[in-house]
Amino acid sequence: MDRPRLATVWLGGCSGCHMSFLDLDEWLIDLAGLVDVVYTPIADIKTYPEQVDVALVEGAVANEEHLHTIRLVPEGTRR
């Protein structure tokens, strides 16, 4: 069975949610073995991918770039 494809999106905010996610330490390593992280601001991935299974969105829409990004999420995400 294919691993779920995970995307994390960082809009306007303090980045605290992403930092808390990274603070999961050993559990984060276990999670990395269960999912394919296909989009995150932590990596330098420029294009939101298609066929994302789970998307975690942090922050608010604060500018035109955020608006563009948030519109991509439901188009490319299954659930």
Secondary structure, 3 states (H helix, E strand, C coil): CCCCEEEEEECECCCHHHHHHHCCCHHHHHHHCCCEEEECCCCCCCCCCCCECEEEEECECCCHHHHHHHHHHHHHECC
